[in-house]
Amino acid sequence: MELFSEIYSCYYQVLRHLLCCQTPLTIQDIRQEICREGFEESLISIIPKLEEGTWDLFKKEEGIYRSKLSADFSMPLSHLEKSYLKALLSDPRIRLFLDQQQIDSLNDMLASAVPLWKQQQFYYYDRFTDSDPYDDADYRRNFRTLLLALKQKRYVDIDYNSPRGTRVHHHYVPARLEYSVKNDKFRLLALKQSGHGKMKLETLNLSRMERVKPIDKILTLSVDLNAMIQNSYYAKPLRLHIINKRNALERAMLHFANYEKNTTKIDENTYECLIYYNQNMETELLIEVMSFGPMLKVLGNDKFLQSLRARLQRQIEITGCQQN
């Protein structure tokens, strides 16, 4: 394993969970735990390394895997981890989750640590510039109200400026907070009461919320959010082929980590990745596909291919106008 490139990623969290398990595991048990704690495509990277012994973390006897860690194993934070945490405290988004007292306490604990990076060292060449106002007190207050209501399944009263410029006022149940890397914005997946007592799913940008106020009402219905999201997907997923050169598979898994997907190996150097998406995700997904590079080939669906061709044609026209 690399020292740091994935130390806080899904692979390490999955393996930590497996290693802390003191009961014997079969390879099928390990597969189930990986799918439960990580992603299905994590199987492609983790299972071969365990079976071949590349990651010498388990004792293998007659198909049974036993962790090499003792039950009382614990590991203090390394200097590298402290430096990583110290760097996170300089990210303006951290204040959405921590109050000033918590930040001050963490800064005291990490006083001797040197930040692993500084924010000014990064230049995002493929990100929109109108980021969310993370330093704005009202924005942070709205975010924390939504986060608490999400945990409590509590209704909130939201005043919202729609993209059309109209003011919208509704009661919602926050279901999920999502972050867009390309837009540097947070959005809320919210449940809204529709006719006949059913709930429908809407997507709201946090930066467009004027006011968020919790109300004295809790959602008592059992709602399968994942099923609602899946029902909103197009009938046909985006189908990609990834040529695994220059570490393209790993880069693709990171690049499209926020989408539901299924990845299978076709041959020695080619993987097929199916990405499931809906209309709200389409533009952002299109931009991400175009920015990935030549190791990725788009095979379908027809709607996505049509949108891709149209966007490429617009770019060609714009480039031609600029050259003239």
C-alpha positions as a Markdown table, in Angstrom:
| # | Residue | x | y | z |
|---|---|---|---|---|
| 1 | Met | 0.0 | 0.0 | 0.0 |
| 2 | Glu | 1.1 | 3.6 | -0.6 |
| 3 | Leu | 2.0 | 5.5 | 2.5 |
| 4 | Phe | -0.5 | 8.3 | 2.1 |
| 5 | Ser | -2.3 | 8.5 | -1.2 |
| 6 | Glu | -5.2 | 6.3 | 0.1 |
| 7 | Ile | -4.7 | 6.4 | 3.9 |
| 8 | Tyr | -7.9 | 8.2 | 4.5 |
| 9 | Ser | -9.8 | 6.6 | 1.6 |
| 10 | Cys | -12.4 | 3.8 | 1.4 |
| 11 | Tyr | -9.8 | 1.0 | 1.0 |
| 12 | Tyr | -8.2 | 1.8 | 4.3 |
| 13 | Gln | -11.5 | 2.1 | 6.1 |
| 14 | Val | -12.7 | -1.2 | 4.7 |
| 15 | Leu | -9.5 | -3.0 | 5.7 |
| 16 | Arg | -9.5 | -1.5 | 9.1 |
| 17 | His | -13.0 | -2.9 | 9.7 |
| 18 | Leu | -11.9 | -6.3 | 8.5 |
| 19 | Leu | -8.7 | -6.4 | 10.5 |
| 20 | Cys | -10.5 | -5.4 | 13.7 |
| 21 | Cys | -12.8 | -8.4 | 13.3 |
| 22 | Gln | -11.5 | -11.1 | 15.5 |
| 23 | Thr | -13.7 | -13.9 | 14.1 |
| 24 | Pro | -12.5 | -16.1 | 11.2 |
| 25 | Leu | -13.6 | -14.9 | 7.7 |
| 26 | Thr | -14.2 | -16.7 | 4.5 |
| 27 | Ile | -13.5 | -14.9 | 1.2 |
| 28 | Gln | -17.3 | -14.6 | 0.8 |
| 29 | Asp | -17.5 | -12.9 | 4.2 |
| 30 | Ile | -14.8 | -10.5 | 3.1 |
| 31 | Arg | -16.6 | -9.8 | -0.1 |
| 32 | Gln | -19.8 | -9.0 | 1.8 |
| 33 | Glu | -18.0 | -6.7 | 4.2 |
| 34 | Ile | -16.3 | -4.8 | 1.4 |
| 35 | Cys | -19.7 | -4.2 | -0.4 |
| 36 | Arg | -21.2 | -3.2 | 2.9 |
| 37 | Glu | -18.5 | -0.8 | 4.0 |
| 38 | Gly | -17.2 | 0.4 | 0.6 |
| 39 | Phe | -18.2 | 0.1 | -3.0 |
| 40 | Glu | -18.7 | -2.9 | -5.3 |
| 41 | Glu | -15.8 | -1.8 | -7.5 |
| 42 | Ser | -13.6 | -1.9 | -4.4 |
| 43 | Leu | -13.7 | -5.7 | -4.9 |
| 44 | Ile | -11.6 | -5.4 | -8.0 |
| 45 | Ser | -8.7 | -3.8 | -6.1 |
| 46 | Ile | -8.9 | -5.4 | -2.7 |
| 47 | Ile | -9.8 | -9.1 | -3.3 |
| 48 | Pro | -6.8 | -10.0 | -5.6 |
| 49 | Lys | -4.3 | -8.4 | -3.2 |
| 50 | Leu | -5.7 | -10.4 | -0.3 |
| 51 | Glu | -5.9 | -13.7 | -2.2 |
| 52 | Glu | -2.4 | -13.4 | -3.7 |
| 53 | Gly | -0.9 | -12.2 | -0.4 |
| 54 | Thr | 0.3 | -8.9 | -1.8 |
| 55 | Trp | -1.2 | -7.3 | 1.3 |
| 56 | Asp | 0.1 | -9.6 | 4.0 |
| 57 | Leu | -2.6 | -8.7 | 6.6 |
| 58 | Phe | -4.3 | -12.0 | 7.3 |
| 59 | Lys | -3.3 | -15.6 | 8.2 |
| 60 | Lys | -4.8 | -17.8 | 5.6 |
| 61 | Glu | -5.5 | -21.5 | 6.4 |
| 62 | Glu | -7.7 | -23.7 | 4.3 |
| 63 | Gly | -9.7 | -20.8 | 2.8 |
| 64 | Ile | -10.1 | -19.1 | 6.2 |
| 65 | Tyr | -8.7 | -15.6 | 6.9 |
| 66 | Arg | -7.7 | -14.5 | 10.4 |
| 67 | Ser | -6.6 | -11.0 | 11.2 |
| 68 | Lys | -2.9 | -10.6 | 12.3 |
| 69 | Leu | -4.0 | -7.9 | 14.7 |
| 70 | Ser | -4.6 | -8.6 | 18.4 |
| 71 | Ala | -7.8 | -7.6 | 20.1 |
| 72 | Asp | -6.1 | -4.8 | 22.1 |
| 73 | Phe | -4.4 | -3.3 | 19.0 |
| 74 | Ser | -4.5 | 0.5 | 18.9 |
| 75 | Met | -2.6 | 3.0 | 16.8 |
| 76 | Pro | -1.9 | 6.6 | 17.9 |
| 77 | Leu | -1.9 | 9.4 | 15.3 |
| 78 | Ser | 1.3 | 9.6 | 13.3 |
| 79 | His | 3.0 | 13.0 | 12.5 |
| 80 | Leu | 1.7 | 12.6 | 9.0 |
| 81 | Glu | -1.9 | 12.2 | 10.2 |
| 82 | Lys | -1.6 | 15.2 | 12.5 |
| 83 | Ser | -0.3 | 17.3 | 9.6 |
| 84 | Tyr | -3.2 | 16.1 | 7.5 |
| 85 | Leu | -5.7 | 17.1 | 10.2 |
| 86 | Lys | -4.0 | 20.4 | 10.7 |
| 87 | Ala | -4.4 | 21.2 | 7.0 |
| 88 | Leu | -8.1 | 20.3 | 7.1 |
| 89 | Leu | -8.7 | 22.9 | 9.8 |
| 90 | Ser | -7.6 | 25.6 | 7.2 |
| 91 | Asp | -10.4 | 24.5 | 4.8 |
| 92 | Pro | -13.3 | 27.1 | 5.0 |
| 93 | Arg | -15.8 | 24.2 | 4.7 |
| 94 | Ile | -14.7 | 22.7 | 8.0 |
| 95 | Arg | -16.7 | 25.4 | 9.8 |
| 96 | Leu | -19.9 | 24.0 | 8.4 |
| 97 | Phe | -19.3 | 21.0 | 10.7 |
| 98 | Leu | -17.4 | 22.4 | 13.6 |
| 99 | Asp | -18.1 | 25.4 | 15.8 |
| 100 | Gln | -15.4 | 27.9 | 16.9 |
| 101 | Gln | -14.8 | 26.2 | 20.3 |
| 102 | Gln | -14.2 | 22.8 | 18.6 |
| 103 | Ile | -11.8 | 24.4 | 16.1 |
| 104 | Asp | -9.9 | 26.1 | 18.9 |
| 105 | Ser | -9.7 | 22.9 | 20.8 |
| 106 | Leu | -8.3 | 21.0 | 17.8 |
| 107 | Asn | -5.8 | 23.7 | 17.0 |
| 108 | Asp | -4.5 | 23.5 | 20.6 |
| 109 | Met | -4.2 | 19.7 | 20.2 |
| 110 | Leu | -2.3 | 20.0 | 16.9 |
| 111 | Ala | -0.3 | 23.1 | 17.8 |
| 112 | Ser | 3.0 | 21.3 | 17.1 |
| 113 | Ala | 1.9 | 19.9 | 13.8 |
| 114 | Val | 2.9 | 21.5 | 10.5 |
| 115 | Pro | 0.0 | 21.6 | 7.9 |
| 116 | Leu | 0.5 | 19.1 | 5.2 |
| 117 | Trp | -0.6 | 21.7 | 2.6 |
| 118 | Lys | -1.9 | 25.2 | 2.5 |
| 119 | Gln | -5.0 | 26.3 | 0.6 |
| 120 | Gln | -3.1 | 28.7 | -1.6 |
| 121 | Gln | -1.1 | 25.9 | -3.0 |
| 122 | Phe | -4.1 | 24.6 | -5.0 |
| 123 | Tyr | -5.2 | 25.9 | -8.3 |
| 124 | Tyr | -8.5 | 24.5 | -9.6 |
| 125 | Tyr | -8.4 | 24.9 | -13.3 |
| 126 | Asp | -11.7 | 23.0 | -14.0 |
| 127 | Arg | -13.9 | 24.4 | -11.3 |
| 128 | Phe | -16.5 | 27.2 | -11.5 |
| 129 | Thr | -15.5 | 30.3 | -9.6 |
| 130 | Asp | -18.9 | 31.2 | -8.0 |
| 131 | Ser | -18.4 | 28.9 | -4.9 |
| 132 | Asp | -20.8 | 28.8 | -2.0 |
| 133 | Pro | -20.2 | 31.5 | 0.6 |
| 134 | Tyr | -18.6 | 29.3 | 3.3 |
| 135 | Asp | -17.6 | 32.2 | 5.4 |
| 136 | Asp | -21.1 | 33.7 | 5.5 |
| 137 | Ala | -22.7 | 33.3 | 9.0 |
| 138 | Asp | -26.3 | 32.8 | 7.6 |
| 139 | Tyr | -25.0 | 30.1 | 5.2 |
| 140 | Arg | -23.3 | 28.2 | 8.0 |
| 141 | Arg | -26.3 | 28.5 | 10.2 |
| 142 | Asn | -28.6 | 27.2 | 7.4 |
| 143 | Phe | -26.2 | 24.3 | 6.8 |
| 144 | Arg | -26.1 | 23.2 | 10.4 |
| 145 | Thr | -29.8 | 23.5 | 10.8 |
| 146 | Leu | -30.2 | 21.2 | 7.8 |
| 147 | Leu | -27.6 | 18.8 | 9.1 |
| 148 | Leu | -29.3 | 18.5 | 12.5 |
| 149 | Ala | -32.8 | 18.1 | 10.9 |
| 150 | Leu | -31.4 | 15.4 | 8.6 |
| 151 | Lys | -30.3 | 13.4 | 11.6 |
| 152 | Gln | -33.6 | 13.9 | 13.4 |
| 153 | Lys | -35.8 | 13.4 | 10.3 |
| 154 | Arg | -37.3 | 16.8 | 11.2 |
| 155 | Tyr | -39.3 | 19.0 | 8.8 |
| 156 | Val | -37.8 | 22.5 | 8.1 |
| 157 | Asp | -39.3 | 25.6 | 6.7 |
| 158 | Ile | -37.2 | 26.9 | 3.7 |
| 159 | Asp | -37.4 | 30.2 | 1.9 |
| 160 | Tyr | -35.7 | 29.6 | -1.4 |
| 161 | Asn | -34.8 | 31.6 | -4.5 |
| 162 | Ser | -35.4 | 29.4 | -7.5 |
| 163 | Pro | -33.2 | 29.6 | -10.6 |
| 164 | Arg | -36.1 | 31.4 | -12.3 |
| 165 | Gly | -35.9 | 34.2 | -9.8 |
| 166 | Thr | -39.1 | 33.5 | -7.9 |
| 167 | Arg | -39.3 | 33.1 | -4.2 |
| 168 | Val | -40.4 | 29.6 | -3.0 |
| 169 | His | -41.6 | 28.7 | 0.4 |
| 170 | His | -42.2 | 25.1 | 1.4 |
| 171 | His | -41.8 | 22.6 | 4.2 |
| 172 | Tyr | -39.2 | 19.9 | 3.5 |
| 173 | Val | -37.5 | 16.9 | 5.2 |
| 174 | Pro | -33.7 | 17.0 | 4.6 |
| 175 | Ala | -32.7 | 13.6 | 3.2 |
| 176 | Arg | -29.1 | 14.0 | 2.1 |
| 177 | Leu | -26.4 | 16.7 | 1.7 |
| 178 | Glu | -24.2 | 16.4 | -1.4 |
| 179 | Tyr | -21.1 | 18.3 | -2.4 |
| 180 | Ser | -20.2 | 19.1 | -6.0 |
| 181 | Val | -16.5 | 19.3 | -6.7 |
| 182 | Lys | -16.9 | 21.0 | -10.0 |
| 183 | Asn | -19.2 | 23.7 | -8.7 |
| 184 | Asp | -17.7 | 23.9 | -5.2 |
| 185 | Lys | -21.3 | 23.9 | -3.9 |
| 186 | Phe | -23.5 | 22.0 | -1.6 |
| 187 | Arg | -26.9 | 20.8 | -2.5 |
| 188 | Leu | -29.7 | 19.3 | -0.5 |
| 189 | Leu | -31.8 | 16.3 | -1.5 |
| 190 | Ala | -35.1 | 17.0 | 0.3 |
| 191 | Leu | -38.4 | 15.2 | 0.7 |
| 192 | Lys | -41.5 | 17.2 | 0.0 |
| 193 | Gln | -45.1 | 16.2 | 0.6 |
| 194 | Ser | -47.1 | 15.6 | -2.6 |
| 195 | Gly | -50.6 | 14.5 | -3.2 |
| 196 | His | -52.2 | 11.4 | -1.6 |
| 197 | Gly | -49.7 | 11.4 | 1.3 |
| 198 | Lys | -46.7 | 10.5 | -0.9 |
| 199 | Met | -43.3 | 12.1 | -0.8 |
| 200 | Lys | -41.3 | 13.3 | -3.7 |
| 201 | Leu | -37.6 | 14.2 | -4.0 |
| 202 | Glu | -36.3 | 17.6 | -4.9 |
| 203 | Thr | -32.8 | 19.0 | -5.2 |
| 204 | Leu | -32.1 | 22.5 | -3.7 |
| 205 | Asn | -28.9 | 24.5 | -3.8 |
| 206 | Leu | -27.8 | 25.7 | -0.3 |
| 207 | Ser | -26.6 | 29.1 | -1.6 |
| 208 | Arg | -30.2 | 29.9 | -2.8 |
| 209 | Met | -31.7 | 29.4 | 0.6 |
| 210 | Glu | -32.6 | 32.7 | 2.3 |
| 211 | Arg | -33.8 | 31.1 | 5.6 |
| 212 | Val | -34.0 | 27.6 | 7.1 |
| 213 | Lys | -36.1 | 27.1 | 10.2 |
| 214 | Pro | -36.9 | 23.8 | 12.0 |
| 215 | Ile | -40.5 | 23.1 | 12.8 |
| 216 | Asp | -42.2 | 20.9 | 15.4 |
| 217 | Lys | -42.9 | 18.0 | 13.0 |
| 218 | Ile | -41.0 | 14.7 | 12.6 |
| 219 | Leu | -41.2 | 12.4 | 9.5 |
| 220 | Thr | -42.9 | 9.2 | 10.7 |
| 221 | Leu | -43.2 | 7.5 | 7.3 |
| 222 | Ser | -40.6 | 4.9 | 6.3 |
| 223 | Val | -38.9 | 6.3 | 3.1 |
| 224 | Asp | -36.3 | 4.4 | 1.1 |
| 225 | Leu | -34.2 | 7.3 | -0.2 |
| 226 | Asn | -31.9 | 5.2 | -2.2 |
| 227 | Ala | -34.9 | 3.6 | -4.0 |
| 228 | Met | -36.3 | 7.1 | -4.8 |
| 229 | Ile | -33.0 | 8.2 | -6.2 |
| 230 | Gln | -32.7 | 5.0 | -8.3 |
| 231 | Asn | -36.2 | 5.5 | -9.6 |
| 232 | Ser | -35.1 | 9.0 | -10.9 |
| 233 | Tyr | -32.3 | 7.6 | -13.0 |
| 234 | Tyr | -32.5 | 7.3 | -16.7 |
| 235 | Ala | -33.4 | 3.9 | -18.0 |
| 236 | Lys | -30.0 | 3.4 | -19.6 |
| 237 | Pro | -26.8 | 4.3 | -17.6 |
| 238 | Leu | -23.7 | 6.0 | -19.1 |
| 239 | Arg | -21.4 | 3.2 | -20.4 |
| 240 | Leu | -17.7 | 3.9 | -20.4 |
| 241 | His | -14.6 | 1.8 | -21.2 |
| 242 | Ile | -11.5 | 2.6 | -19.2 |
| 243 | Ile | -8.1 | 1.7 | -20.6 |
| 244 | Asn | -6.1 | 1.0 | -17.5 |
| 245 | Lys | -2.9 | 2.8 | -18.5 |
| 246 | Arg | -1.1 | 5.4 | -16.4 |
| 247 | Asn | -3.2 | 4.3 | -13.5 |
| 248 | Ala | -6.4 | 5.3 | -15.3 |
| 249 | Leu | -8.7 | 2.8 | -13.4 |
| 250 | Glu | -7.8 | 4.2 | -10.0 |
| 251 | Arg | -8.1 | 7.8 | -11.3 |
| 252 | Ala | -11.6 | 7.0 | -12.8 |
| 253 | Met | -12.8 | 5.5 | -9.6 |
| 254 | Leu | -11.8 | 8.6 | -7.7 |
| 255 | His | -13.0 | 10.9 | -10.5 |
| 256 | Phe | -16.5 | 9.4 | -10.5 |
| 257 | Ala | -16.6 | 8.5 | -6.8 |
| 258 | Asn | -19.8 | 10.4 | -6.1 |
| 259 | Tyr | -21.9 | 8.5 | -8.6 |
| 260 | Glu | -23.6 | 5.1 | -8.3 |
| 261 | Lys | -21.8 | 2.8 | -10.7 |
| 262 | Asn | -20.9 | -0.8 | -11.5 |
| 263 | Thr | -17.4 | -1.7 | -12.8 |
| 264 | Thr | -16.4 | -5.0 | -14.4 |
| 265 | Lys | -13.2 | -6.2 | -16.0 |
| 266 | Ile | -13.4 | -7.0 | -19.7 |
| 267 | Asp | -9.9 | -8.0 | -20.5 |
| 268 | Glu | -6.4 | -7.5 | -19.2 |
| 269 | Asn | -6.3 | -3.7 | -19.6 |
| 270 | Thr | -10.0 | -2.7 | -20.1 |
| 271 | Tyr | -12.8 | -2.1 | -17.7 |
| 272 | Glu | -16.4 | -1.3 | -18.3 |
| 273 | Cys | -18.0 | 1.2 | -16.0 |
| 274 | Leu | -21.8 | 1.8 | -15.9 |
| 275 | Ile | -22.7 | 5.2 | -14.2 |
| 276 | Tyr | -26.3 | 5.7 | -13.1 |
| 277 | Tyr | -27.6 | 9.3 | -13.2 |
| 278 | Asn | -30.6 | 11.5 | -13.7 |
| 279 | Gln | -31.3 | 14.9 | -15.3 |
| 280 | Asn | -30.0 | 16.9 | -12.4 |
| 281 | Met | -26.6 | 15.2 | -12.6 |
| 282 | Glu | -26.3 | 15.2 | -16.4 |
| 283 | Thr | -24.5 | 18.5 | -17.0 |
| 284 | Glu | -21.9 | 18.0 | -14.3 |
| 285 | Leu | -21.3 | 14.4 | -15.3 |
| 286 | Leu | -20.8 | 15.5 | -18.9 |
| 287 | Ile | -18.2 | 18.0 | -17.9 |
| 288 | Glu | -16.4 | 15.4 | -15.7 |
| 289 | Val | -16.3 | 12.9 | -18.6 |
| 290 | Met | -14.9 | 15.5 | -21.0 |
| 291 | Ser | -12.2 | 16.5 | -18.5 |
| 292 | Phe | -11.0 | 13.0 | -17.7 |
| 293 | Gly | -8.7 | 12.2 | -20.6 |
| 294 | Pro | -8.0 | 9.8 | -23.6 |
| 295 | Met | -8.0 | 6.7 | -21.5 |
| 296 | Leu | -11.8 | 6.9 | -21.3 |
| 297 | Lys | -14.1 | 6.0 | -24.1 |
| 298 | Val | -17.9 | 6.8 | -24.1 |
| 299 | Leu | -20.0 | 4.0 | -25.7 |
| 300 | Gly | -23.5 | 5.1 | -24.6 |
| 301 | Asn | -26.2 | 5.8 | -23.9 |
| 302 | Asp | -27.5 | 7.6 | -27.0 |
| 303 | Lys | -28.8 | 10.6 | -25.1 |
| 304 | Phe | -25.5 | 11.2 | -23.4 |
| 305 | Leu | -23.6 | 10.8 | -26.7 |
| 306 | Gln | -25.9 | 13.3 | -28.3 |
| 307 | Ser | -25.2 | 15.8 | -25.5 |
| 308 | Leu | -21.5 | 15.1 | -25.6 |
| 309 | Arg | -21.3 | 15.7 | -29.4 |
| 310 | Ala | -23.3 | 19.0 | -29.0 |
| 311 | Arg | -21.1 | 20.3 | -26.3 |
| 312 | Leu | -17.9 | 19.4 | -28.3 |
| 313 | Gln | -19.4 | 21.1 | -31.3 |
| 314 | Arg | -20.0 | 24.3 | -29.3 |
| 315 | Gln | -16.5 | 24.2 | -28.0 |
| 316 | Ile | -15.1 | 23.9 | -31.6 |
| 317 | Glu | -17.3 | 26.9 | -32.7 |
| 318 | Ile | -16.1 | 29.0 | -29.8 |
| 319 | Thr | -12.5 | 28.1 | -30.4 |
| 320 | Gly | -12.9 | 29.0 | -34.1 |
| 321 | Cys | -14.5 | 32.4 | -33.3 |
| 322 | Gln | -11.7 | 33.2 | -30.8 |
| 323 | Gln | -9.0 | 32.3 | -33.4 |
| 324 | Asn | -10.7 | 34.5 | -36.0 |
